[in-house]
Amino acid sequence: MIRDWLARLGVGRERVPVFYDEAYRLPLSAVESTVGIEPRGVDFTTWYLLESGVVRAADVHHPEPVSYGQLARVHEARYLESLGQAETLARIYAADPSEVPVDTLLDNVRRVCGGTLGAARLALLRRGPAVNMAGGFHHAGPDRGGGFCAVNDIAVALAELRAEGFDGRVAVLDLDAHPPDGTAACLAGHERVWLGSVSGSDWGALPVGVDETRVPEPCDDATYVSLVERLLSRMPRSDLTFVIAGGDVLAGDRFGRVGLTLEGARKRDVALATALRGRPSVWLPGGGYHAESWKVFAGTVLVLSGLASRRITARYDPLSARFQRIAHLLTQEGSTPMEEPLTLEDLEGSLGVATDTRPRVLGYYTAQAVEYALFRYGLLSHVERLGYRRLRVDVSATGAGDRIKVLGYAAGQEHLLTDCVLERRRLGGEDFLFVNWLSLRHPRARFSDLRPQLPGQEVPGLGLGREATEMLLTMATRLGLAGVAFRPMWFHLAVVARARFRFLDSARQGRFEALQRDLRTLPLVEATRALAEGRVRLLGEPYLWEPDDMVSRLMPGQDDSATIAAERERCHFTVEAGD
């Protein structure tokens, strides 16, 4: 216990170097809504480790992208050439070609490969573990990609190490939920390489040259850890080990079929770390398609840092914590969150020389203040990675409230990217920041079978809804308001917002929860259309969607869970078939 307490204080434990860059986030705006991948997962893991002090800023290394020459040691020239086509990348990442910024996405995968290579070099140098916060692209073969893997970072890193003179024995421990078909193809025939895997999917024939174990269905934590320990007992002694500590092993993962708890994943990593102690190893996250997948690899780094018993608070929200941290830093810099520093216009106005006539949102935020906040919170850089340049913010007053617009250029044309109308509004005896209108627009993208058009949409979205919510909550905090509110005019808007918002009226919240329960088998677009077309019945009677106020409070409100539960149990919805 004393040893763990000292480790929590950073006493007597070795810091683990990590490779990470903000450009690790996939520049695909629809990947969250269409595929179910959390595009911020790598950021969530890294932010948590930094915020908790497990990793220091000095421990973070920013990799350089690998060259095409380095990629060519593994991948065929024709295949690498095809990666310059949006259609090829769209197939690999289950996206529509219109939303693929080819150059940015290729920089992403090459940079992640650079992180795996950098971690391998550092692991050999320090004879211990090194971490790349992304990577483990084990479905990419010499002449193909798939499963969100465009290039094989492990094979590329190993080929470069061999070119640099490393001739040691190598092991690859693949604990992703899926078989390492691409890695097996890339490393086929390589001497002094062993590849072992424990997976939960049957993709037909076993990959050639892989010590492969399939977990039974269902599989509990103890059974899984036992299978991993048996694999470790068969693993030959290696001079360098690559570990894919897959985040897709949790029960409920959309694509994984292993079924572990977070505790089971942590026990797996303890077994791996114990077997590899004192030996060079590179740790990669692999896949993960569960809301808590980021916690799996965060737990991996905790284990490597000597903090195996530390638990991540269940209610911890990395995005909210990140925004609160930035707001605090802005305050320390001498300005309050989203407030710009003293300007020439302010100085002239205080001297009576001139009067500041710049429009201000809610009497407070100028366009410059909003743009600076968007920059500091990282939203502008993400929009730029989607292919927009020369971004600017415009602030004006309308009859419905104060309007904020973000505009940017693409293909020689200026586009409206964000359109937001805000006002103060009193609801239930409290003042809220009320969002009369919010549109996050990605006009370069198009609707498709993968990304169908929802009611009320003119163009696809930017994929920044959660960030926008945190920005609005930051504004509400600065203005001393109770929180943020809006009125969803469509069912899908309420569903998307449900994690942070709830209906102000308790009975309305209960009906909404019953509606989600009874329509859960329908895709969201179909459920929304059924409501819009009048095909939904409540207790046998026609039911139309009820636009009503939803709120996200900064402080908890009164406990009305009994009222919500009673209405939820009373209501039962059915859907009539469409034409």
C-alpha positions as CSV (number, residue, x, y, z in Angstrom):
1,M,0.0,0.0,0.0
2,I,2.8,2.4,0.8
3,R,4.5,1.6,-2.5
4,D,1.3,2.4,-4.4
5,W,0.9,5.6,-2.4
6,L,4.5,6.7,-3.3
7,A,3.9,5.8,-6.9
8,R,0.8,8.0,-7.0
9,L,3.1,10.9,-5.9
10,G,5.6,10.0,-8.6
11,V,8.1,8.8,-6.1
12,G,10.2,5.8,-7.2
13,R,8.4,5.2,-10.5
14,E,9.8,5.5,-14.0
15,R,8.1,7.8,-16.4
16,V,6.9,6.2,-19.6
17,P,7.6,8.2,-22.8
18,V,4.6,8.6,-25.1
19,F,4.3,9.7,-28.7
20,Y,1.3,11.9,-29.5
21,D,0.3,14.8,-31.7
22,E,-3.0,16.6,-32.1
23,A,-2.9,15.6,-35.7
24,Y,-3.6,12.0,-34.6
25,R,-7.3,12.8,-34.6
26,L,-8.9,11.4,-37.8
27,P,-10.1,14.3,-40.0
28,L,-13.4,12.6,-40.8
29,S,-16.4,14.5,-39.6
30,A,-18.9,11.7,-39.9
31,V,-17.0,8.8,-38.4
32,E,-18.7,9.2,-35.0
33,S,-22.3,9.3,-36.2
34,T,-22.0,6.7,-39.1
35,V,-19.5,4.2,-37.8
36,G,-19.6,4.7,-34.1
37,I,-16.0,5.5,-33.6
38,E,-15.1,8.1,-31.0
39,P,-12.8,10.3,-33.1
40,R,-11.5,12.0,-29.9
41,G,-10.4,8.7,-28.3
42,V,-6.7,9.2,-28.7
43,D,-7.1,12.8,-27.3
44,F,-9.2,11.6,-24.4
45,T,-6.6,9.1,-23.3
46,T,-3.7,11.6,-23.6
47,W,-5.6,14.4,-21.9
48,Y,-6.5,12.2,-19.0
49,L,-2.9,11.1,-18.5
50,L,-1.7,14.7,-18.7
51,E,-4.4,16.1,-16.4
52,S,-3.8,13.4,-13.8
53,G,0.0,13.8,-13.8
54,V,0.7,10.3,-15.0
55,V,2.4,11.7,-18.0
56,R,4.2,15.1,-18.0
57,A,4.5,17.4,-20.9
58,A,8.2,16.5,-21.0
59,D,7.3,12.9,-21.6
60,V,5.4,13.6,-24.8
61,H,7.2,13.3,-28.1
62,H,5.8,14.7,-31.3
63,P,6.7,12.4,-34.2
64,E,7.6,13.2,-37.8
65,P,5.6,11.5,-40.6
66,V,7.4,8.5,-42.1
67,S,8.5,9.0,-45.7
68,Y,7.0,7.2,-48.7
69,G,10.4,5.5,-49.1
70,Q,10.0,4.0,-45.7
71,L,6.4,2.9,-46.5
72,A,7.6,1.4,-49.8
73,R,9.8,-1.1,-47.8
74,V,6.5,-2.8,-46.8
75,H,3.7,-1.7,-49.2
76,E,3.5,-2.1,-53.0
77,A,4.0,1.0,-55.1
78,R,0.7,0.6,-56.9
79,Y,-1.2,0.4,-53.5
80,L,0.7,3.5,-52.2
81,E,-0.2,5.4,-55.3
82,S,-3.9,4.5,-54.8
83,L,-3.9,6.0,-51.4
84,G,-3.8,9.4,-53.1
85,Q,-7.4,8.8,-54.3
86,A,-10.3,9.8,-52.0
87,E,-12.2,6.7,-53.1
88,T,-9.5,4.3,-51.7
89,L,-9.3,6.0,-48.4
90,A,-13.1,6.2,-48.2
91,R,-13.3,2.5,-48.6
92,I,-10.8,1.9,-45.8
93,Y,-12.4,4.3,-43.4
94,A,-16.1,3.6,-44.3
95,A,-16.6,7.2,-45.4
96,D,-18.0,9.0,-48.4
97,P,-15.2,10.2,-50.7
98,S,-16.5,13.8,-50.5
99,E,-15.6,14.1,-46.8
100,V,-12.1,12.7,-47.2
101,P,-9.3,15.4,-47.1
102,V,-6.7,13.2,-48.8
103,D,-3.6,15.1,-47.9
104,T,-4.6,15.6,-44.2
105,L,-5.6,12.0,-43.8
106,L,-2.4,10.7,-45.3
107,D,-0.4,13.0,-43.1
108,N,-2.3,11.5,-40.2
109,V,-1.5,7.9,-41.0
110,R,2.2,8.7,-41.8
111,R,2.5,10.6,-38.6
112,V,1.1,7.7,-36.6
113,C,3.6,5.4,-38.3
114,G,6.3,7.9,-37.3
115,G,5.1,7.6,-33.7
116,T,5.4,3.8,-33.8
117,L,8.9,4.0,-35.3
118,G,10.0,6.7,-32.8
119,A,8.6,4.6,-29.9
120,A,10.5,1.5,-31.2
121,R,13.8,3.4,-31.4
122,L,13.3,4.9,-27.9
123,A,12.3,1.5,-26.4
124,L,15.5,-0.1,-27.7
125,L,17.5,2.9,-26.4
126,R,16.1,2.8,-22.9
127,R,15.5,-1.0,-22.8
128,G,12.0,-0.5,-21.5
129,P,8.5,0.4,-22.6
130,A,7.5,3.3,-24.9
131,V,4.0,4.2,-26.0
132,N,2.4,5.5,-29.2
133,M,-1.0,6.9,-28.4
134,A,-2.3,5.7,-31.8
135,G,-1.4,2.9,-34.1
136,G,-1.7,-0.9,-34.3
137,F,-3.0,-0.8,-37.9
138,H,-2.9,-4.6,-38.2
139,H,-5.4,-5.0,-41.1
140,A,-3.2,-3.2,-43.6
141,G,-1.3,-5.7,-45.9
142,P,1.4,-5.1,-48.5
143,D,-1.2,-4.4,-51.3
144,R,-4.4,-3.4,-49.5
145,G,-5.9,-1.6,-46.5
146,G,-9.1,-2.1,-44.6
147,G,-10.7,-1.9,-41.2
148,F,-9.5,1.7,-40.6
149,C,-6.0,0.6,-41.4
150,A,-4.3,2.2,-44.4
151,V,-0.7,1.3,-43.7
152,N,0.9,-1.2,-41.3
153,D,2.8,0.9,-38.8
154,I,4.4,-2.1,-37.0
155,A,5.7,-3.6,-40.3
156,V,7.0,-0.2,-41.5
157,A,8.7,0.5,-38.2
158,L,10.4,-2.9,-38.2
159,A,11.5,-2.6,-41.8
160,E,13.1,0.8,-40.9
161,L,14.8,-0.7,-37.8
162,R,16.2,-3.5,-39.9
163,A,17.5,-1.0,-42.5
164,E,19.2,0.9,-39.6
165,G,21.0,-2.3,-38.5
166,F,18.8,-3.9,-35.9
167,D,18.8,-7.6,-36.3
168,G,17.3,-8.8,-33.0
169,R,14.4,-11.1,-32.4
170,V,11.0,-9.5,-32.6
171,A,7.6,-10.5,-31.1
172,V,4.3,-9.0,-31.9
173,L,1.6,-9.5,-29.3
174,D,-1.7,-8.6,-30.9
175,L,-4.5,-8.3,-28.2
176,D,-6.9,-6.5,-30.5
177,A,-10.3,-8.2,-30.8
178,H,-9.7,-9.0,-34.4
179,P,-7.1,-11.3,-36.1
180,P,-3.9,-9.6,-37.4
181,D,-4.4,-10.6,-41.0
182,G,-2.5,-7.6,-42.5
183,T,0.5,-7.9,-40.1
184,A,0.7,-11.6,-40.9
185,A,0.9,-10.8,-44.6
186,C,3.4,-8.0,-44.2
187,L,5.7,-10.1,-42.0
188,A,5.3,-13.4,-43.9
189,G,8.7,-15.1,-44.4
190,H,10.5,-12.7,-42.1
191,E,13.0,-14.5,-40.0
192,R,13.4,-13.9,-36.2
193,V,9.8,-12.6,-36.0
194,W,7.0,-14.3,-33.9
195,L,3.4,-13.2,-34.1
196,G,0.9,-14.1,-31.4
197,S,-2.8,-13.1,-31.1
198,V,-5.8,-13.5,-28.9
199,S,-8.9,-12.4,-30.7
200,G,-12.7,-12.7,-30.5
201,S,-13.6,-12.8,-34.2
202,D,-13.6,-15.6,-36.8
203,W,-12.7,-14.2,-40.2
204,G,-12.4,-17.6,-41.8
205,A,-8.9,-19.2,-42.2
206,L,-6.4,-18.4,-39.5
207,P,-3.7,-16.0,-40.6
208,V,-0.6,-18.0,-41.7
209,G,2.3,-17.9,-39.3
210,V,0.3,-16.6,-36.3
211,D,0.0,-18.3,-32.9
212,E,-3.7,-17.5,-32.8
213,T,-6.2,-18.1,-30.0
214,R,-9.9,-17.5,-30.4
215,V,-11.8,-16.7,-27.2
216,P,-15.0,-18.6,-26.5
217,E,-18.4,-16.9,-26.6
218,P,-19.3,-15.7,-24.0
219,C,-15.9,-15.0,-22.4
220,D,-15.4,-13.7,-18.9
221,D,-12.4,-11.8,-17.6
222,A,-10.7,-14.8,-15.9
223,T,-11.0,-17.0,-19.0
224,Y,-9.6,-14.3,-21.2
225,V,-6.6,-13.5,-18.9
226,S,-5.8,-17.2,-18.7
227,L,-5.7,-17.5,-22.5
228,V,-3.4,-14.5,-22.6
229,E,-1.1,-16.0,-20.0
230,R,-0.9,-19.2,-22.0
231,L,0.1,-17.2,-25.1
232,L,2.8,-15.5,-23.1
233,S,4.1,-18.8,-22.0
234,R,4.6,-19.8,-25.6
235,M,6.2,-16.5,-26.7
236,P,9.9,-16.9,-27.4
237,R,12.4,-14.5,-25.8
238,S,12.5,-11.3,-27.9
239,D,14.8,-8.3,-28.2
240,L,11.9,-6.0,-29.1
241,T,8.1,-6.6,-28.6
242,F,5.3,-4.7,-30.2
243,V,2.1,-4.9,-28.1
244,I,-1.4,-4.0,-29.5
245,A,-3.3,-3.6,-26.2
246,G,-6.6,-3.5,-28.1
247,G,-9.3,-1.2,-26.7
248,D,-12.1,-3.1,-28.5
249,V,-12.2,-5.9,-26.0
250,L,-14.9,-4.4,-23.8
251,A,-18.4,-5.9,-23.5
252,G,-20.7,-4.0,-25.8
253,D,-18.0,-2.9,-28.2
254,R,-19.7,-2.4,-31.6
255,F,-17.2,-4.5,-33.5
256,G,-15.3,-6.5,-30.9
257,R,-16.7,-9.8,-29.5
258,V,-14.5,-10.4,-26.5
259,G,-16.7,-9.0,-23.7
260,L,-14.3,-7.9,-21.0
261,T,-14.8,-5.4,-18.2
262,L,-12.4,-2.5,-17.7
263,E,-11.0,-4.5,-14.7
264,G,-10.4,-7.5,-17.0
265,A,-8.6,-5.4,-19.5
266,R,-6.4,-4.0,-16.7
267,K,-5.6,-7.5,-15.5
268,R,-4.6,-8.4,-19.1
269,D,-2.2,-5.5,-19.2
270,V,-0.7,-6.3,-15.8
271,A,0.1,-9.8,-17.2
272,L,1.6,-8.4,-20.3
273,A,3.7,-5.8,-18.5
274,T,4.9,-8.4,-16.0
275,A,6.1,-10.7,-18.8
276,L,7.9,-7.9,-20.6
277,R,9.4,-6.1,-17.6
278,G,13.0,-4.9,-18.3
279,R,12.7,-5.5,-22.0
280,P,12.2,-3.1,-24.9
281,S,8.5,-2.9,-25.9
282,V,6.3,-0.7,-27.9
283,W,2.6,-0.3,-26.8
284,L,-0.2,0.6,-29.2
285,P,-3.9,1.0,-28.7
286,G,-5.3,-0.8,-31.8
287,G,-9.1,-0.5,-32.3
288,G,-11.9,0.5,-29.9
289,Y,-15.5,1.2,-30.7
290,H,-17.0,1.6,-27.2
291,A,-17.7,4.9,-25.3
292,E,-15.2,3.8,-22.7
293,S,-12.5,2.3,-25.0
294,W,-10.2,5.3,-24.3
295,K,-10.1,4.1,-20.7
296,V,-8.6,0.8,-21.7
297,F,-5.4,2.3,-23.1
298,A,-5.3,4.9,-20.4
299,G,-5.3,1.9,-18.0
300,T,-2.5,0.3,-20.1
301,V,-0.3,3.4,-19.5
302,L,-1.2,3.4,-15.8
303,V,0.0,-0.2,-15.6
304,L,3.3,0.7,-17.3
305,S,3.7,3.7,-15.0
306,G,3.4,1.5,-11.9
307,L,-0.1,2.7,-11.1
308,A,-2.1,-0.5,-11.9
309,S,-4.5,0.0,-9.0
310,R,-5.5,3.5,-9.9
311,R,-9.1,3.7,-11.2
312,I,-10.5,6.2,-13.6
313,T,-13.6,8.0,-12.1
314,A,-16.7,6.7,-13.9
315,R,-18.1,10.2,-14.4
316,Y,-14.8,11.7,-15.7
317,D,-15.4,13.5,-19.0
318,P,-12.1,14.2,-20.7
319,L,-13.5,16.8,-23.1
320,S,-15.2,18.8,-20.3
321,A,-12.1,18.6,-18.2
322,R,-10.0,19.8,-21.1
323,F,-12.2,22.8,-21.7
324,Q,-12.2,23.7,-18.0
325,R,-8.5,23.5,-17.9
326,I,-8.1,25.8,-20.9
327,A,-10.6,28.2,-19.4
328,H,-8.5,28.2,-16.2
329,L,-5.3,28.9,-18.2
330,L,-7.0,31.8,-20.0
331,T,-7.9,33.2,-16.6
332,Q,-4.3,32.8,-15.4
333,E,-3.1,34.7,-18.5
334,G,-5.0,37.8,-17.3
335,S,-8.3,37.4,-19.1
336,T,-11.4,35.5,-18.4
337,P,-12.5,32.6,-20.6
338,M,-13.3,33.8,-24.1
339,E,-12.4,37.4,-23.2
340,E,-9.9,39.2,-25.4
341,P,-7.1,41.3,-24.0
342,L,-7.2,45.1,-23.9
343,T,-7.4,46.6,-27.4
344,L,-6.6,50.0,-28.9
345,E,-10.4,50.6,-29.2
346,D,-10.9,49.9,-25.5
347,L,-8.1,52.3,-24.6
348,E,-9.4,55.1,-26.8
349,G,-12.9,54.6,-25.4
350,S,-11.6,54.9,-21.8
351,L,-9.9,58.2,-22.7
352,G,-13.0,59.6,-24.3
353,V,-11.4,59.7,-27.7
354,A,-13.8,57.2,-29.3
355,T,-16.6,54.8,-28.4
356,D,-16.3,51.1,-29.0
357,T,-19.1,50.3,-31.4
358,R,-18.1,46.7,-32.1
359,P,-21.0,44.2,-31.9
360,R,-20.8,42.0,-28.8
361,V,-22.5,38.7,-28.2
362,L,-24.8,39.1,-25.1
363,G,-23.1,42.4,-24.6
364,Y,-19.8,40.7,-23.8
365,Y,-18.0,38.7,-26.6
366,T,-16.5,40.5,-29.6
367,A,-15.7,38.6,-32.9
368,Q,-12.0,38.7,-31.9
369,A,-12.8,37.2,-28.5
370,V,-14.8,34.4,-30.1
371,E,-12.2,33.6,-32.7
372,Y,-9.4,33.5,-30.1
373,A,-11.4,31.1,-28.0
374,L,-12.1,28.9,-30.9
375,F,-8.4,28.9,-31.6
376,R,-7.4,28.1,-28.0
377,Y,-9.9,25.3,-27.7
378,G,-8.7,23.7,-30.9
379,L,-11.8,24.0,-33.0
380,L,-10.3,26.2,-35.7
381,S,-7.4,23.8,-36.3
382,H,-9.9,20.9,-36.7
383,V,-12.0,22.8,-39.2
384,E,-8.8,23.6,-41.2
385,R,-7.9,19.9,-41.3
386,L,-11.3,19.3,-43.0
387,G,-10.1,21.5,-45.9
388,Y,-11.1,25.0,-45.1
389,R,-8.8,28.0,-45.0
390,R,-8.9,31.8,-44.2
391,L,-11.3,31.2,-41.4
392,R,-13.0,34.3,-39.9
393,V,-15.7,35.0,-37.3
394,D,-18.5,37.5,-37.8
395,V,-20.7,38.8,-34.9
396,S,-24.0,40.6,-35.4
397,A,-27.4,41.2,-33.8
398,T,-30.7,39.7,-35.1
399,G,-34.3,39.9,-33.9
400,A,-33.9,36.4,-32.4
401,G,-30.7,37.1,-30.6
402,D,-27.0,37.6,-31.2
403,R,-25.5,35.8,-34.1
404,I,-22.0,34.2,-34.4
405,K,-20.9,33.0,-37.9
406,V,-17.7,31.2,-38.8
407,L,-16.8,31.3,-42.4
408,G,-14.0,29.8,-44.4
409,Y,-12.7,29.3,-48.0
410,A,-12.6,26.0,-50.0
411,A,-12.2,25.6,-53.7
412,G,-12.1,29.4,-54.2
413,Q,-15.4,30.0,-52.5
414,E,-16.3,31.2,-49.0
415,H,-18.6,28.9,-47.1
416,L,-20.7,29.3,-44.0
417,L,-19.4,26.7,-41.5
418,T,-21.0,27.6,-38.2
419,D,-24.2,29.6,-37.7
420,C,-25.3,30.2,-34.1
421,V,-27.9,32.6,-32.6
422,L,-27.9,33.1,-28.8
423,E,-29.9,34.9,-26.2
424,R,-30.5,35.0,-22.4
425,R,-33.8,33.4,-21.6
426,R,-35.5,32.7,-18.3
427,L,-36.8,29.1,-17.9
428,G,-38.3,27.7,-14.7
429,G,-37.2,30.7,-12.7
430,E,-33.6,30.5,-13.9
431,D,-31.6,32.4,-16.5
432,F,-30.1,30.2,-19.3
433,L,-27.9,30.7,-22.3
434,F,-30.6,29.8,-24.9
435,V,-29.5,28.5,-28.3
436,N,-32.1,29.6,-30.8
437,W,-30.2,28.2,-33.7
438,L,-27.0,26.2,-34.2
439,S,-25.8,24.8,-37.5
440,L,-22.4,23.1,-37.8
441,R,-21.9,22.8,-41.6
442,H,-19.5,20.9,-43.8
443,P,-20.5,22.0,-47.3
444,R,-17.6,20.2,-48.9
445,A,-19.1,16.8,-47.8
446,R,-22.2,15.3,-49.3
447,F,-25.0,13.0,-48.1
448,S,-24.8,9.3,-49.0
449,D,-26.1,5.9,-48.0
450,L,-23.4,5.9,-45.3
451,R,-24.4,9.4,-44.2
452,P,-28.1,10.0,-45.0
453,Q,-29.7,13.4,-44.8
454,L,-31.6,14.0,-41.6
455,P,-34.7,16.3,-41.4
456,G,-33.6,19.9,-41.1
457,Q,-30.2,19.4,-42.6
458,E,-29.0,21.3,-45.6
459,V,-25.5,19.9,-45.7
460,P,-23.6,17.4,-43.6
461,G,-22.2,18.4,-40.2
462,L,-18.7,19.1,-39.0
463,G,-18.7,16.5,-36.3
464,L,-18.0,19.1,-33.6
465,G,-21.3,19.0,-31.6
466,R,-19.7,18.0,-28.3
467,E,-17.0,20.7,-28.6
468,A,-19.7,23.3,-29.4
469,T,-21.6,22.2,-26.3
470,E,-18.6,22.7,-24.1
471,M,-17.9,26.1,-25.6
472,L,-21.5,27.2,-24.8
473,L,-21.2,25.9,-21.2
474,T,-18.0,27.9,-20.8
475,M,-19.9,31.0,-22.0
476,A,-22.8,30.3,-19.6
477,T,-20.3,29.9,-16.7
478,R,-18.6,33.3,-17.5
479,L,-22.0,35.0,-17.8
480,G,-23.2,33.6,-14.4
481,L,-26.1,31.7,-16.0
482,A,-27.7,28.4,-14.8
483,G,-26.6,26.6,-17.9
484,V,-27.4,26.1,-21.6
485,A,-30.8,25.4,-23.1
486,F,-32.3,24.8,-26.5
487,R,-35.5,23.4,-28.1
488,P,-34.9,20.4,-30.4
489,M,-37.3,20.5,-33.3
490,W,-36.5,16.9,-34.3
491,F,-36.1,13.7,-32.4
492,H,-32.5,13.1,-33.6
493,L,-31.4,16.4,-32.2
494,A,-32.6,15.4,-28.7
495,V,-31.0,11.9,-29.1
496,V,-27.6,13.5,-30.0
497,A,-27.8,15.9,-27.1
498,R,-29.1,13.4,-24.5
499,A,-25.7,12.8,-22.8
500,R,-25.5,16.4,-21.6
501,F,-29.0,17.7,-21.9
502,R,-32.4,16.7,-20.5
503,F,-35.9,18.1,-20.9
504,L,-36.7,20.7,-18.4
505,D,-40.2,19.2,-17.8
506,S,-39.9,15.9,-15.9
507,A,-42.8,14.2,-17.6
508,R,-41.5,15.2,-21.0
509,Q,-38.2,13.7,-20.1
510,G,-39.9,10.5,-19.2
511,R,-41.8,10.3,-22.5
512,F,-38.5,10.9,-24.3
513,E,-36.8,8.1,-22.5
514,A,-39.7,5.8,-23.3
515,L,-39.5,6.8,-27.0
516,Q,-35.8,6.0,-27.1
517,R,-36.5,2.6,-25.5
518,D,-39.3,1.7,-27.9
519,L,-37.6,2.9,-31.1
520,R,-34.1,1.6,-30.2
521,T,-34.2,-1.1,-32.9
522,L,-34.6,1.6,-35.7
523,P,-31.7,3.5,-37.1
524,L,-31.8,7.1,-35.9
525,V,-32.7,8.5,-39.4
526,E,-35.6,6.1,-39.7
527,A,-36.9,6.9,-36.2
528,T,-36.8,10.6,-36.9
529,R,-38.6,10.1,-40.2
530,A,-41.2,7.9,-38.6
531,L,-42.0,10.7,-36.1
532,A,-42.0,13.4,-38.8
533,E,-44.3,11.3,-41.0
534,G,-46.8,10.7,-38.2
535,R,-46.2,6.9,-38.1
536,V,-45.6,6.7,-34.3
537,R,-48.3,5.8,-31.8
538,L,-48.4,6.5,-28.1
539,L,-50.7,4.0,-26.3
540,G,-52.4,3.4,-29.7
541,E,-53.0,7.1,-30.4
542,P,-51.1,9.2,-33.0
543,Y,-48.1,10.9,-31.6
544,L,-46.2,13.9,-32.9
545,W,-42.8,15.0,-31.8
546,E,-43.0,17.5,-28.9
547,P,-40.5,20.3,-29.3
548,D,-39.7,21.4,-25.7
549,D,-36.9,23.0,-23.8
550,M,-33.8,20.8,-23.0
551,V,-31.3,22.1,-20.5
552,S,-27.7,21.3,-19.4
553,R,-27.2,22.7,-15.9
554,L,-24.0,23.8,-14.5
555,M,-25.2,22.7,-11.1
556,P,-27.5,19.8,-10.3
557,G,-31.2,20.5,-10.1
558,Q,-33.9,19.0,-8.0
559,D,-34.2,15.2,-8.0
560,D,-37.2,14.4,-10.2
561,S,-36.2,10.8,-11.0
562,A,-39.4,9.4,-9.6
563,T,-41.6,11.5,-11.9
564,I,-39.4,10.7,-14.9
565,A,-39.6,6.9,-14.2
566,A,-43.3,6.9,-13.7
567,E,-44.0,8.6,-17.0
568,R,-41.4,6.4,-18.8
569,E,-43.2,3.3,-17.5
570,R,-46.6,4.6,-18.4
571,C,-45.7,5.4,-22.0
572,H,-45.4,2.8,-24.7
573,F,-44.7,3.6,-28.4
574,T,-45.2,1.7,-31.6
575,V,-44.3,2.4,-35.2
576,E,-46.3,1.8,-38.3
577,A,-44.5,0.6,-41.4
578,G,-43.8,3.2,-44.0
579,D,-44.8,3.1,-47.7
